[in-house]
Amino acid sequence: MQENTTSARPYARAVFEQAREDGELGPWSGMLDVLGLIVEDPLMSKLIKNPKISHDQLIGIVLEICGNRLNEKGKNFVHILVESRRLSVAGQISRLYEKYKAGAEGVAGVEVISAYPLEDSQREQIKQLMAKRLGKKIEITTREDRSLIGGAIIRAGDSVIDASLKGRLQQLGSIFAE
């Protein structure tokens, strides 16, 4: 995964800079998302790795699957990725691009992992608190993990707030272990 990130980063940065310069951040999000979904399909992944498939054949297949969802620059990007043997990291390029885009738009992604589904009021409260803390607009994603017993874990970038019952019990256990 780290290798894919390292390979994908310069492409994601270059696309982001070009998209920002052209005022096309949104359209590139869509194009990279489609391209990422296509290349991460298990059958397509095998095709990308198949040495019997020429670059021209692979480009043709990808462009045909994408249909009209790529503009000319998007199609050229497919050519670049295939020629540089980086098509397989298109999904990672898409994810990195979205991080760059969110940063430029002043948006921070926050993941909330809770033992039980959050109510709308709880989501809104977390959103407001994190917006105040980070000074950015917040986009929340949630998921459930029953092993937390109660409470929640909130992740924003490298910051983690563990307000789960499981986390507190582990802290308590480590105090008694000393």
N, C-alpha and C positions, 0 to 999 in steps of 0.2 A: 504494500500500500504506500509506504514512504517513497519507494522508487517511482511509483506512478505519479505521486504528487510532485516529485522533483522533475519528472519528465513533462508533466502537464503545466506546471507553473509559468514557464516563459510564454507558452501559447495562450494561456488564459489571460496573462497580463497584456500581451500584444493585442488580443481581440478586444479586451476591455478598453485599452487606450484608444484603439481605432473607433470603437463604438461610441465612446464618450466624445471623441473629436467630431464624429459624424452626427451626433445627437440621436443615436439608434440603440440605446441601452436596452429598451424593451424588445425590439425585434430580435436582437442577438440572443436575449434570454430564451426566446421561443425556439430559435434555430439550434442553439446549443443543447437545449433540452431534448429536442427531437433526435438530434444526432447522438446524444448520450444514450437515450433509450434504445436506439437501433443497435449501436455497437455493443451494448451490454447484454443483448439477447444472446442466450447460449448458442443458438445455431449460427448467428452472425459472428460471434466470437470465434467459432471453429473456422468459419470461412476466412476471417481476417488472418488467421494463423496458417492457413493452407498455402504451402509454397507453390502449388500448381496454379493458383489464381494470380494472374498478372495485375499490376497496378491499374492498368486501364480497365480491366474487367471489374476490379473491386470498386473503383470510382464509379463506373457505370451502374453497378448494383446499388451502391449507397445512394446515388443521386436519383435512381428510379424509385427506390423506397421512399425517399424524402419527398418526392413529387414537387409540388409548388411551394413547399414550406421553407425553401432556401432561396434567398435572393442571390444575385451574381457573386457578391463577396462571400456569401456562405458556401456557394459551390466551389469557389476558388480555395476556400479554407479546407474543404474536403480533399481537394487535390494536394494541398500542402501537407495535410496530415498523412495521407496515403504515401506520398513520395518520401516523407521523412520517417515512415514506419511508426507513426504515433497515433494512428486511427483508434487503436485499442484504448487509449487514455481519454477519449472524447468525453466520457462521463465525468471523469475527474476534472477535465477542463471546464465543463459546465458548472460543476459545484464550486470550483475556485472563482470562476467568473461571477457567480451569484454573490459570493462573499465580497468581492471587489465592488460590485454594483451596490450592494447593501451599504457598504462603508461610505461610498460616494454619496448615497442618498440619505445618509444619516440614520440608517435603520440597523437595529441590532436584533439578532435572532436569539430568543430565549427558549430553552427547552425546560418544561416542567414535568417531572416524573412524580406521579402521586400514587398512593395506594388505592385510591378510589377516584372515580370521575370528578373533575372539578365543576363546580357550578359557575354560571356566567359571572356572578358577582365576585367569585374568588379569582377567576381569570382576569377580570378587569382590575381588581385590587393589585394583583401581582404585576400586571402590565403597568399600572401607574407608579408603583414603587420602583420597578426596574427602570422605567423611563426617567424618573427623578434621579436615581442612582447613576445611570449611565449617560444621561443627557442626550438620549436619542429616542427616536420612535421605536417602538417595540413590536416585533412579530413573535407571537407565542405559538409553540407547538407543544402538544401534550401527549403523554403516553402513561399507561398504568403499569404498575409493578406491585403486585399484592405482597411481595416479600418485604416491602417497606413497613408494613403493619399499619402505619398511620403517618400523617404529615406528607412532606414532599421534598424533593431535591430540585433545586433550580440551577440550571447551567446557562451561563452567558459568556461565550468565548472561553477563556481559561479560568474564569471564576466559577466556583461551585459553592452553593449555599445548601448545606445538608440539614434540613429541618425535619428529617424523618424520624420516626420512633426507632427504627432499626439503627440509624446512625447514632442516636442518643444512647441507646443501649450499648452499642459498641464502645462509645466514649466512656461510659460508666464502667464497662468491663475492663478497659485498659487502665483506668484509675485504680481499681481493685487489684489488678495484676502487678502493679508496681510495688 
